[in-house]
Amino acid sequence: MKAGIIFTGTGPILILTSYESFTSPDLASKLAGKGVNKYIACEVDIDLCRKRYGQKFEAVLKDVKQQDDIRVLDYNGHNVFYSFAFSELGPPRFVDSQP
């Protein structure tokens, strides 16, 4: 399981995913199906997310049942952006699935 911040045109979201990479074509396709065709993804340490989100993290994590699934841990862009220091983010990965 991985955690990451996905920076979209409407703001950042924090997701949990079982995809191997945030640049996985399958993940990009699934996000595109939700209207996110272009994004910047930064991995976040999953234990840090567990510590910051507590019970909400556990509830969302237990809901992930499929190998190729994603779950949104936080969609409040302001909260996501200010919950993590830039030094806590992995290197940015750029994905552009637009036609």
N, CA, C and O of each residue as an XYZ file, in Angstrom:
396
protein
N       0.849     -1.178      0.000
C       0.000      0.000      0.000
C       0.891      1.236      0.000
O       1.899      1.297      0.704
N       0.498      2.216     -0.803
C       1.213      3.487     -0.890
C       0.253      4.622     -0.568
O      -0.960      4.502     -0.742
N       0.813      5.709     -0.103
C       0.058      6.935      0.120
C       0.702      8.030     -0.707
O       1.922      8.067     -0.870
N      -0.122      8.916     -1.226
C       0.442      9.999     -2.010
C      -0.511     11.165     -2.144
O      -1.730     11.024     -2.052
N       0.087     12.315     -2.364
C      -0.687     13.519     -2.639
C      -0.750     13.668     -4.158
O       0.269     13.651     -4.847
N      -1.964     13.813     -4.649
C      -2.193     14.016     -6.069
C      -2.605     15.477     -6.247
O      -3.677     15.888     -5.801
N      -1.748     16.251     -6.900
C      -2.035     17.657     -7.163
C      -2.777     17.737     -8.492
O      -2.227     17.403     -9.541
N      -4.023     18.181     -8.439
C      -4.872     18.278     -9.629
C      -5.194     19.736     -9.904
O      -4.785     20.629     -9.162
N      -5.928     19.962    -10.976
C      -6.331     21.321    -11.329
C      -7.230     21.969    -10.297
O      -7.288     23.195    -10.208
N      -7.934     21.161     -9.515
C      -8.832     21.709     -8.508
C      -8.249     21.676     -7.101
O      -8.908     22.090     -6.148
N      -7.017     21.187     -6.963
C      -6.362     21.142     -5.664
C      -5.880     19.749     -5.325
O      -6.211     18.792     -6.024
N      -5.108     19.622     -4.267
C      -4.545     18.323     -3.904
C      -5.539     17.423     -3.177
O      -6.428     17.888     -2.463
N      -5.360     16.113     -3.384
C      -6.088     15.094     -2.632
C      -5.052     14.105     -2.113
O      -3.985     13.948     -2.707
N      -5.360     13.451     -1.024
C      -4.479     12.443     -0.446
C      -5.123     11.086     -0.677
O      -6.257     10.851     -0.260
N      -4.395     10.190     -1.345
C      -4.952      8.880     -1.647
C      -4.098      7.759     -1.070
O      -2.912      7.926     -0.785
N      -4.749      6.609     -0.912
C      -4.070      5.349     -0.617
C      -4.297      4.473     -1.835
O      -5.395      4.449     -2.391
N      -3.276      3.762     -2.247
C      -3.408      2.914     -3.419
C      -2.564      1.661     -3.300
O      -1.538      1.639     -2.620
N      -3.016      0.628     -3.973
C      -2.233     -0.602     -4.040
C      -1.491     -0.697     -5.372
O      -0.804     -1.688     -5.622
N      -1.618      0.317     -6.233
C      -0.836      0.338     -7.467
C       0.639      0.466     -7.115
O       0.999      1.092     -6.118
N       1.473     -0.123     -7.932
C       2.913     -0.130     -7.670
C       3.549      1.249     -7.809
O       4.536      1.559     -7.142
N       2.971      2.075     -8.686
C       3.559      3.374     -8.970
C       2.463      4.407     -9.198
O       1.373      4.075     -9.665
N       2.756      5.652     -8.869
C       1.810      6.733     -9.114
C       1.771      7.121    -10.593
O       0.922      7.908    -11.009
N       2.689      6.567    -11.383
C       2.670      6.791    -12.825
C       2.135      5.565    -13.569
O       2.199      5.514    -14.797
N       1.623      4.603    -12.854
C       1.048      3.409    -13.465
C      -0.048      3.799    -14.452
O      -0.925      4.594    -14.115
N      -0.008      3.253    -15.662
C      -1.072      3.552    -16.628
C      -2.465      3.171    -16.107
O      -3.449      3.841    -16.421
N      -2.547      2.111    -15.322
C      -3.840      1.704    -14.770
C      -4.370      2.725    -13.767
O      -5.560      3.037    -13.760
N      -3.473      3.244    -12.917
C      -3.882      4.281    -11.964
C      -4.290      5.542    -12.721
O      -5.317      6.151    -12.421
N      -3.474      5.930    -13.710
C      -3.789      7.128    -14.501
C      -5.144      6.969    -15.182
O      -5.924      7.919    -15.244
N      -5.426      5.774    -15.691
C      -6.705      5.508    -16.347
C      -7.869      5.603    -15.361
O      -8.919      6.164    -15.674
N      -7.669      5.053    -14.178
C      -8.729      5.099    -13.166
C      -8.999      6.544    -12.739
O     -10.154      6.942    -12.592
N      -7.937      7.328    -12.540
C      -8.113      8.735    -12.188
C      -8.760      9.508    -13.336
O      -9.598     10.379    -13.104
N      -8.375      9.192    -14.566
C      -8.977      9.854    -15.728
C     -10.478      9.578    -15.777
O     -11.264     10.440    -16.170
N     -10.866      8.378    -15.377
C     -12.279      8.036    -15.323
C     -13.046      8.873    -14.315
O     -14.271      8.974    -14.388
N     -12.337      9.466    -13.385
C     -12.944     10.344    -12.381
C     -12.727     11.814    -12.741
O     -13.009     12.702    -11.937
N     -12.227     12.066    -13.947
C     -12.043     13.435    -14.410
C     -10.678     14.027    -14.147
O     -10.460     15.209    -14.416
N      -9.751     13.237    -13.626
C      -8.398     13.728    -13.351
C      -7.483     13.202    -14.455
O      -6.977     12.082    -14.376
N      -7.276     14.029    -15.490
C      -6.492     13.613    -16.649
C      -5.033     14.045    -16.578
O      -4.196     13.554    -17.336
N      -4.737     14.942    -15.687
C      -3.391     15.502    -15.577
C      -3.128     15.760    -14.108
O      -3.932     16.398    -13.427
N      -1.989     15.260    -13.615
C      -1.705     15.457    -12.191
C      -0.221     15.345    -11.899
O       0.566     14.831    -12.695
N       0.122     15.840    -10.742
C       1.462     15.676    -10.185
C       1.282     14.865     -8.908
O       0.489     15.232     -8.041
N       2.018     13.766     -8.794
C       1.892     12.890     -7.630
C       3.198     12.884     -6.838
O       4.289     12.795     -7.402
N       3.057     12.980     -5.524
C       4.202     12.882     -4.616
C       3.869     11.839     -3.557
O       2.861     11.947     -2.858
N       4.722     10.837     -3.447
C       4.484      9.821     -2.429
C       4.730     10.403     -1.045
O       5.594     11.258     -0.856
N       3.951      9.920     -0.083
C       4.069     10.323      1.311
C       4.235      9.043      2.129
O       3.595      8.033      1.837
N       5.074      9.081      3.132
C       5.284      7.908      3.973
C       3.953      7.460      4.580
O       3.235      8.247      5.197
N       3.649      6.198      4.394
C       2.347      5.689      4.845
C       2.215      5.734      6.367
O       1.118      5.954      6.882
N       3.309      5.529      7.089
C       3.249      5.604      8.551
C       2.990      7.034      9.026
O       2.333      7.245     10.045
N       3.503      8.001      8.290
C       3.238      9.401      8.606
C       1.751      9.711      8.403
O       1.149     10.419      9.210
N       1.166      9.186      7.334
C      -0.278      9.359      7.103
C      -1.078      8.702      8.214
O      -2.053      9.270      8.705
N      -0.669      7.513      8.605
C      -1.366      6.790      9.687
C      -1.338      7.623     10.963
O      -2.344      7.719     11.665
N      -0.204      8.216     11.263
C      -0.059      9.027     12.480
C      -0.921     10.291     12.407
O      -1.569     10.658     13.387
N      -0.929     10.950     11.253
C      -1.651     12.222     11.128
C      -3.161     12.042     11.016
O      -3.925     12.906     11.448
N      -3.593     10.922     10.436
C      -5.027     10.740     10.185
C      -5.695      9.746     11.124
O      -6.923      9.654     11.132
N      -4.936      9.004     11.911
C      -5.486      8.145     12.958
C      -6.587      7.202     12.510
O      -6.406      6.410     11.585
N      -7.738      7.296     13.179
C      -8.860      6.383     12.918
C      -9.386      6.505     11.487
O      -9.800      5.508     10.894
N      -9.373      7.706     10.933
C      -9.830      7.879      9.549
C      -8.951      7.068      8.608
O      -9.453      6.437      7.678
N      -7.639      7.081      8.845
C      -6.715      6.293      8.032
C      -7.076      4.812      8.115
O      -7.173      4.135      7.092
N      -7.273      4.318      9.321
C      -7.585      2.896      9.516
C      -8.895      2.513      8.824
O      -8.985      1.446      8.215
N      -9.897      3.368      8.913
C     -11.189      3.082      8.287
C     -11.057      3.019      6.762
O     -11.618      2.130      6.123
N     -10.318      3.959      6.190
C     -10.140      3.981      4.741
C      -9.272      2.809      4.295
O      -9.551      2.192      3.267
N      -8.237      2.499      5.046
C      -7.350      1.394      4.690
C      -8.097      0.065      4.686
O      -7.884     -0.757      3.796
N      -8.951     -0.153      5.647
C      -9.707     -1.400      5.720
C     -10.680     -1.533      4.564
O     -11.100     -2.640      4.226
N     -11.038     -0.412      3.957
C     -11.987     -0.428      2.853
C     -11.333     -0.818      1.521
O     -12.034     -1.129      0.558
N     -10.005     -0.804      1.464
C      -9.303     -1.165      0.231
C      -9.233     -2.683      0.149
O      -8.522     -3.326      0.921
N      -9.989     -3.255     -0.811
C     -10.076     -4.708     -0.905
C      -9.476     -5.248     -2.193
O      -9.056     -6.404     -2.239
N      -9.427     -4.443     -3.228
C      -8.928     -4.919     -4.502
C      -7.477     -4.521     -4.687
O      -7.031     -3.488     -4.187
N      -6.756     -5.348     -5.405
C      -5.326     -5.106     -5.617
C      -5.075     -3.805     -6.381
O      -4.089     -3.115     -6.120
N      -5.946     -3.472     -7.308
C      -5.724     -2.297     -8.151
C      -6.617     -1.123     -7.767
O      -7.115     -0.407     -8.636
N      -6.817     -0.928     -6.485
C      -7.778      0.053     -6.020
C      -7.120      1.325     -5.516
O      -5.928      1.362     -5.209
N      -7.936      2.363     -5.442
C      -7.515      3.614     -4.796
C      -8.624      4.052     -3.859
O      -9.804      3.804     -4.108
N      -8.231      4.699     -2.791
C      -9.184      5.280     -1.844
C      -8.696      6.682     -1.496
O      -7.501      6.908     -1.301
N      -9.629      7.609     -1.422
C      -9.291      8.985     -1.052
C      -9.311      9.092      0.467
O     -10.328      8.834      1.111
N      -8.179      9.474      1.021
C      -8.068      9.661      2.463
C      -8.508     11.074      2.854
O      -9.119     11.269      3.905
N      -8.195     12.057      2.004
C      -8.578     13.438      2.298
C      -8.734     14.197      0.986
O      -7.805     14.238      0.179
N      -9.891     14.794      0.769
C     -10.127     15.572     -0.446
C     -10.210     17.073     -0.158
O     -10.486     17.866     -1.059
N      -9.972     17.459      1.089
C      -9.940     18.877      1.452
C      -8.551     19.401      1.094
O      -7.593     19.221      1.846
N      -8.458     20.051     -0.063
C      -7.161     20.494     -0.580
C      -6.354     21.339      0.388
O      -5.140     21.169      0.501
N      -7.019     22.248      1.085
C      -6.331     23.103      2.051
C      -5.706     22.246      3.155
O      -4.547     22.438      3.523
N      -6.476     21.312      3.668
C      -5.990     20.437      4.730
C      -4.826     19.564      4.255
O      -3.822     19.425      4.953
N      -4.968     18.983      3.072
C      -3.910     18.134      2.525
C      -2.628     18.933      2.349
O      -1.554     18.494      2.760
N      -2.745     20.111      1.734
C      -1.569     20.927      1.433
C      -0.802     21.313      2.692
O       0.429     21.313      2.697
N      -1.526     21.641      3.757
C      -0.863     22.106      4.967
C      -0.584     21.001      5.996
O      -0.020     21.280      7.054
N      -0.963     19.773      5.705
C      -0.702     18.663      6.634
C       0.698     18.083      6.487
O       1.168     17.360      7.366
N       1.365     18.398      5.381
C       2.683     17.821      5.123
C       3.653     18.905      4.682
O       3.310     19.770      3.876
N       4.868     18.851      5.218
C       5.924     19.764      4.782
C       6.447     19.275      3.434
O       6.376     18.083      3.136
N       6.966     20.178      2.628
C       7.532     19.771      1.342
C       8.636     18.731      1.534
O       8.815     17.846      0.698
N       9.368     18.842      2.630
C      10.453     17.891      2.891
C       9.930     16.477      3.180
O      10.704     15.520      3.160
N       8.630     16.338      3.449
C       8.039     15.030      3.719
C       7.485     14.360      2.457
O       7.004     13.228      2.513
N       7.554     15.054      1.335
C       7.030     14.531      0.083
C       8.134     13.876     -0.729
O       9.278     14.330     -0.733
N       7.773     12.807     -1.412
C       8.702     12.180     -2.339
C       8.828     13.041     -3.581
O       8.146     14.057     -3.707
N       9.704     12.637     -4.506
C       9.885     13.421     -5.727
C       8.600     13.461     -6.549
O       7.844     12.491     -6.573
N       8.358     14.573     -7.216
C       7.145     14.694     -8.010
C       7.183     13.796     -9.246
O       8.220     13.642     -9.890
N       6.045     13.218     -9.554
C       5.861     12.405    -10.754
C       4.756     13.078    -11.566
O       3.674     13.352    -11.047
N       5.031     13.341    -12.829
C       4.107     14.070    -13.682
C       3.373     13.113    -14.608
O       3.994     12.297    -15.288
N       2.051     13.216    -14.630
C       1.227     12.353    -15.475
C       0.265     13.239    -16.267
O      -0.452     14.066    -15.702
N       0.268     13.048    -17.575
C      -0.628     13.792    -18.457
C      -1.329     12.783    -19.343
O      -0.752     12.306    -20.320
N      -2.572     12.453    -19.010
C      -3.349     11.460    -19.752
C      -4.277     12.097    -20.756
O      -5.131     11.423    -21.332
N      -4.121     13.383    -20.974
C      -5.016     14.085    -21.888
C      -4.766     13.614    -23.319
O      -3.639     13.297    -23.699
N      -5.836     13.577    -24.097
C      -5.681     13.139    -25.502
C      -4.863     14.101    -26.326
O      -4.650     13.868    -27.516
